[in-house]
Every structure is written in C-alpha cells, then in structure tokens.
C-alpha cells in the first residue's frame, strides 16, 4: 500500500482531560479506539480508507501519546477512558449516533461505551477484544513481567515480551519502524496498565447492547481472543463473525485490505 502522510493533530480541549485526535472525511462518524501500547497512529491504514465514506474520528486515549503517562497513575482505567470518549463524542458530534471500532484493549473500551451510552452507537466492531471475566483476576503474568523489565530499564525486552505474547512469537523483531516508534512512545503506559482497576467484563452485560456487532479476528490470532469472541457471540443480541486471512492479532496492519473490506461491508449493511 502507498505511504501515508502524517495525520493532522487536534486537541479536544474543552474536556475534563483534553484528548489528542485526528479526523478525516465527512458523513456518519466512525470512532476508532486503539489498544495497548498504541495511539491514533495505529489506524494508519484505516483512516484514509474509511474517510472515503465516513467522518473518521481517531483519538489517543487518556494516558497515551502524545502525553503518555510516565509513571503509575490511578486515572488510567477503562471506565475513566470510556467517560472520556462519551465526553469527546458530545463535543465533536453532539446528538449524532456513531459507528465504533475498537481493537484489543480498545475493544473493551468500545464494549463499555456501548453499554454506557447505547443510544450513541449505531454499529459496533470488536477486533480481538481483550479482557478478563473474573473480577478477582489480576494482571496476566506476562504483563507483570513486562512492567518489571520496563522498570529495570529493559525497554526492548519489555515490549518484545508484550507484543510477542499477544500477537505471536517473534512479532516484535519483525515489526516495521513506524510501529516500533509508536509502541516505544507508549511503553511507560504499561506501568499504569498492570495496576489498572476494573479489568474484568461481565459477559452478561453484552446482552444489553442493542446495536449490530461484528466480532473480527485474525486467522492466526491467539486462541484466547477467539475464545472471548465465542462467549461474546452467545450473549450479543445481534452479532456476526469475520476472520482476516494471513493475519494475527494486529490484523488491520497485517492485512489491511481484507480488514477494511470486512468492516466496510458490515457498516454498509447497518448504516
């Protein structure tokens, strides 16, 4: 695919916590929610593609680049970031229901958004949603080990462990330069993430989400993500599944053409 120019950055500054974001296109709004160690730059291949049909809004969540938290912060958690996004939508597209696409931890935020403000969501796309089901579960051992390496100054080791665990062995070593730069910019968010409250999601809550939902995964995504989607599908009133060939967890980067096409076809059916 052709190179993508740098995205223009805006600040939603009339908020409790101003969010940096980029936007492109016109039409029905489409909110893109990135996952762990990322920011709005993660949607490098989606913003220009979806902007042909939609008004794309891609914020960096609280605590991420360009103002990444450098130490442990109590205000880094999913409920807080969900409230931020509701406020962000109230500011950028008041009174207008939006399509929502979230990836990994961002898909968990998208779930919370659909539960908290169902009238604001037209259609929901969850790409490999990641969360715990038991509120008593703490951070996964690999997350704790990554944070420990980070605190000991082994940034590359911390990021390699995290990325390879969620996407497959040796993924980090083979990632392109721009992706590594983005992840390095957000490395210290792991310190807050391992202390995050409210990490569990009660699957029964998904039954209250009234909008059409697409559960999308990479053909080679780790089994735990597909297991979560299996359980979510049983709870969601209106859900569909899609699989992206030749891709793992980072499916929108590994096979952007197929990913974009699957999402676009779903949104067109439910516009």
C-alpha positions in Angstrom: 0.0 0.0 0.0 1.2 3.6 -0.6 2.9 5.6 2.2 0.6 7.6 4.4 1.3 11.2 5.2 1.4 12.3 8.9 -2.1 12.8 10.3 -3.1 16.3 11.4 -3.4 16.5 15.2 -6.2 18.3 17.0 -6.9 18.7 20.7 -10.4 18.4 22.2 -9.5 20.9 24.8 -13.0 21.7 26.3 -12.9 18.4 28.2 -12.0 17.3 31.7 -9.0 15.6 30.2 -8.1 17.1 26.7 -7.7 14.3 24.2 -5.4 14.5 21.1 -7.1 13.1 18.0 -7.0 13.2 14.2 -10.0 13.3 11.9 -10.7 13.0 8.2 -13.6 12.6 5.8 -17.3 13.5 6.0 -20.6 11.7 6.7 -21.7 9.4 9.6 -19.0 9.5 12.3 -16.8 6.4 12.8 -14.9 6.3 16.1 -11.6 4.3 16.1 -10.4 3.1 19.5 -6.8 1.8 19.7 -5.5 -0.8 22.1 -2.5 -1.2 24.5 0.8 0.5 23.7 -0.8 2.3 20.7 -2.4 5.6 19.9 -4.3 7.1 17.0 -1.4 6.4 14.7 -2.2 2.7 15.0 -5.0 3.3 12.4 -2.5 4.2 9.7 -4.2 2.1 7.0 -7.8 2.6 8.2 -8.1 6.4 8.5 -7.6 7.2 4.7 -9.7 4.2 3.6 -12.7 4.8 5.9 -12.6 8.6 5.3 -13.9 8.0 1.8 -17.3 7.1 3.3 -17.3 8.3 6.9 -16.2 11.1 9.2 -13.4 9.3 10.9 -12.5 10.3 14.5 -9.4 8.7 16.0 -8.4 9.9 19.5 -5.5 8.8 21.6 -6.9 7.6 24.9 -6.1 9.2 28.2 -2.5 8.3 29.2 -1.2 7.6 25.7 1.0 9.6 23.3 1.4 12.5 22.8 1.0 12.8 26.5 1.9 9.3 27.6 1.9 8.7 31.4 5.5 8.1 32.5 4.6 6.7 36.0 1.8 4.8 37.6 -1.5 6.7 37.5 -4.8 5.9 39.2 -6.8 7.6 36.5 -5.7 5.1 33.9 -8.5 2.6 33.5 -11.3 1.6 31.2 -14.2 3.3 32.9 -12.4 6.6 33.0 -11.4 6.3 29.4 -14.9 5.4 28.5 -16.3 8.5 30.1 -13.6 10.5 28.2 -14.9 9.1 24.9 -18.5 9.9 25.7 -17.4 13.5 26.5 -15.4 13.5 23.3 -18.4 12.5 21.2 -20.5 15.1 23.0 -18.0 17.7 21.9 -17.2 16.5 18.3 -20.5 15.1 17.2 -23.3 16.1 19.7 -26.5 14.2 19.3 -25.2 12.0 16.4 -25.0 8.2 16.8 -21.7 6.9 15.6 -20.1 3.7 14.4 -17.5 2.4 16.8 -14.4 0.2 16.0 -12.2 -0.9 18.8 -9.1 -3.2 18.8 -7.9 -5.4 21.7 -8.0 -3.3 25.0 -9.7 -0.6 22.9 -12.4 -3.1 22.0 -13.0 -3.5 25.8 -13.4 0.3 25.9 -15.8 0.1 23.0 -17.9 -2.5 24.8 -18.1 -0.3 27.9 -19.1 2.7 25.6 -21.9 0.6 24.0 -23.2 -0.4 27.5 -22.9 3.1 29.0 -24.3 5.0 26.1 -26.2 2.6 23.8 -28.1 5.5 22.0 -24.8 6.9 20.8 -23.7 3.7 19.0 -25.1 2.8 15.5 -22.9 -0.3 15.0 -20.1 -1.9 16.9 -16.9 -3.6 15.6 -14.8 -5.5 18.1 -11.4 -6.6 16.8 -9.9 -9.3 19.1 -11.4 -7.8 22.3 -9.2 -8.4 25.3 -10.4 -8.5 28.9 -10.8 -10.7 32.0 -14.0 -12.3 33.0 -13.3 -12.7 36.7 -13.0 -9.5 38.7 -10.7 -11.3 41.1 -8.1 -12.0 38.4 -5.1 -9.7 38.5 -2.8 -8.8 35.6 -1.5 -11.6 33.5 2.0 -12.9 34.4 3.4 -11.6 31.1 2.1 -8.1 31.8 3.7 -8.1 35.3 7.0 -9.4 33.8 6.9 -6.7 31.0 6.3 -4.0 33.6 9.2 -5.3 35.7 11.5 -5.3 32.8 10.5 -1.7 31.9 11.2 -0.5 35.5 14.6 -2.1 35.3 15.4 -0.2 32.1 15.0 -3.1 29.6 12.5 -1.3 27.3 13.1 -3.5 24.3 12.8 -6.7 26.4 9.5 -5.4 27.9 8.0 -4.6 24.6 9.2 -7.8 22.9 7.6 -9.9 25.7 4.3 -8.0 25.5 3.9 -7.9 21.7 5.1 -11.4 21.1 2.6 -12.7 23.8 -0.4 -11.0 22.3 0.5 -11.4 18.6 2.7 -14.4 18.3 6.4 -15.4 18.7 9.0 -13.1 17.1 6.4 -10.4 16.1 8.2 -7.5 17.7 11.5 -8.2 16.0 9.8 -8.1 12.6 7.7 -5.0 13.1 8.3 -2.0 10.9 10.0 1.1 12.2 7.0 3.4 12.5 5.1 0.8 14.6 8.1 0.3 16.9 8.4 4.1 17.3 4.7 4.3 18.3 5.0 1.4 20.8 8.2 2.9 22.3 6.4 6.2 22.7 3.7 4.4 24.8 6.0 1.9 26.6 5.5 3.5 30.1 1.7 3.1 29.9 2.4 -0.5 30.9 3.2 0.7 34.4 -0.3 2.0 34.8 -1.9 -0.8 33.0 -0.7 -3.5 35.3 -2.2 -1.5 38.2 -5.5 -0.9 36.4 -8.8 -1.4 38.2 -11.9 -2.8 36.7 -10.1 -5.2 34.4 -12.9 -7.7 34.2 -16.0 -7.6 32.0 -19.2 -9.4 32.9 -20.2 -11.1 29.7 -23.9 -11.0 30.6 -23.7 -7.2 30.2 -23.2 -7.7 26.5 -26.8 -8.8 26.3 -27.9 -5.2 26.8 -26.1 -4.0 23.7 -28.9 -3.4 21.1 -26.8 -2.5 18.1 -25.4 -4.8 15.4 -21.9 -6.1 16.3 -19.1 -7.5 14.2 -16.6 -9.8 16.0 -13.5 -9.8 13.9 -10.3 -11.8 14.4 -7.1 -12.6 12.7 -6.9 -16.1 11.2 -3.8 -16.7 13.4 -4.8 -14.7 16.4 -4.0 -16.4 19.7 -6.8 -18.8 20.9 -7.7 -16.8 23.9 -9.1 -14.0 21.7 -11.2 -16.4 19.7 -12.5 -17.9 22.9 -13.6 -14.5 24.2 -15.4 -13.9 20.9 -17.1 -17.3 21.1 -18.5 -16.3 24.5 -19.4 -12.8 23.5 -21.3 -14.1 20.4 -23.6 -16.1 22.7 -24.5 -13.0 24.7 -24.8 -10.3 22.0 -28.3 -10.0 20.5 -27.1 -9.1 17.0 -23.6 -10.4 16.2 -21.7 -11.5 13.2 -18.2 -13.0 12.8 -15.3 -12.4 10.4 -11.8 -13.8 10.1 -8.9 -12.0 8.4 -6.6 -14.3 6.4 -2.9 -14.2 6.8 -3.1 -12.1 10.0 -2.7 -12.5 13.7 -3.8 -10.0 16.5 -2.7 -6.9 14.6 -5.0 -7.9 11.7 -5.6 -4.3 10.5 -1.9 -3.9 9.8 -1.0 -7.4 8.6 -3.8 -7.5 6.0 -5.4 -4.0 5.9 -7.2 -4.5 2.6 -9.1 -7.5 3.9 -9.7 -5.9 7.3 -11.0 -2.7 5.8 -13.3 -4.5 3.4 -14.8 -6.7 6.1 -15.5 -3.7 8.3 -16.8 -1.5 5.4 -19.2 -4.3 4.2 -20.6 -4.7 7.8 -21.1 -0.9 8.3 -22.8 -0.6 4.9 -25.3 -3.3 5.8 -26.1 -1.5 9.1 -25.9 2.2 8.1 
